[in-house]
Amino acid sequence: MNKYRLQIWQYDRLWGSFESEGPQAKFAIQDMHHRLPAEQGFQFKLFIARNEKRIIESGPAGIRLLAAEVLYEEIAWPLLIHQPE
């Protein structure tokens, strides 16, 4: 399953990000895109999670995950529609 991040802009000002993952992730991203029309100044950048950075600690009790950061790559809208799961 893929994880997506949709950056939402209006009139060149960043509003925020919407993240979605799971079986309905593509539908949720596309639905959000349709609810915020370009005619009202909305613009979008779409990203897909491609990797993850992890900080781990190794000690006598074993290995422990301290932090994880998802690394996203920007993709174009047609790639979202045609990309296999």
Wavefront OBJ file of the C-alpha trace (Angstrom):
o trace
v 0.000 0.000 0.000
v 1.176 3.496 -0.788
v 1.171 6.576 1.377
v 0.473 9.943 -0.244
v 0.905 13.555 0.829
v -1.037 16.308 -0.896
v 0.270 19.838 -0.326
v -2.545 22.343 -0.656
v -1.886 25.910 -1.767
v -4.234 28.809 -2.462
v -3.043 31.864 -4.362
v 0.592 30.731 -3.874
v 0.226 30.461 -0.080
v 0.691 27.068 1.567
v -2.423 25.981 3.475
v -1.051 22.659 4.700
v -0.773 18.980 3.849
v -3.207 16.091 3.702
v -1.800 12.581 4.115
v -3.576 9.375 3.207
v -2.669 5.699 3.184
v -4.557 2.469 2.942
v -6.860 0.867 0.392
v -8.771 4.104 -0.316
v -5.750 6.447 -0.363
v -5.940 7.270 -4.078
v -9.652 7.988 -3.844
v -9.167 10.222 -0.787
v -6.428 12.252 -2.490
v -8.438 12.650 -5.682
v -11.570 13.562 -3.701
v -9.691 16.251 -1.770
v -8.342 17.608 -5.063
v -11.852 17.834 -6.539
v -13.272 19.592 -3.460
v -10.803 22.494 -3.785
v -11.224 23.896 -7.316
v -8.528 25.663 -9.326
v -11.104 28.393 -10.084
v -10.815 29.426 -6.423
v -7.022 29.632 -6.633
v -6.170 26.188 -5.288
v -2.956 24.487 -6.387
v -1.521 21.145 -5.362
v 1.711 19.213 -5.149
v 1.449 15.455 -4.818
v 4.049 13.277 -3.102
v 4.399 9.535 -2.534
v 6.333 7.899 0.301
v 9.372 6.217 -1.224
v 11.628 5.535 1.743
v 12.110 6.054 5.437
v 14.966 7.346 7.577
v 15.324 5.674 10.969
v 17.346 6.437 14.066
v 17.975 3.359 16.163
v 19.680 2.619 19.436
v 21.523 -0.590 20.130
v 21.991 -1.635 23.724
v 22.066 -4.656 26.024
v 18.268 -4.967 25.749
v 18.417 -5.066 21.964
v 17.681 -2.623 19.184
v 15.145 0.140 19.728
v 13.656 2.554 17.195
v 14.051 6.138 18.415
v 12.613 8.023 15.437
v 11.419 7.526 11.883
v 10.926 10.047 9.087
v 9.039 9.221 5.899
v 10.817 10.446 2.761
v 8.488 11.653 0.019
v 9.070 12.114 -3.704
v 6.964 14.503 -5.775
v 4.915 12.824 -8.513
v 2.671 14.087 -11.304
v -1.113 13.605 -11.245
v -1.240 11.113 -14.165
v 1.181 8.856 -12.298
v -1.255 8.666 -9.376
v -4.100 7.508 -11.598
v -2.097 4.835 -13.455
v 0.281 3.665 -10.738
v -0.249 0.028 -9.669
v -0.485 -0.790 -5.964
l 1 2 3 4 5 6 7 8 9 10 11 12 13 14 15 16 17 18 19 20 21 22 23 24 25 26 27 28 29 30 31 32 33 34 35 36 37 38 39 40 41 42 43 44 45 46 47 48 49 50 51 52 53 54 55 56 57 58 59 60 61 62 63 64 65 66 67 68 69 70 71 72 73 74 75 76 77 78 79 80 81 82 83 84 85
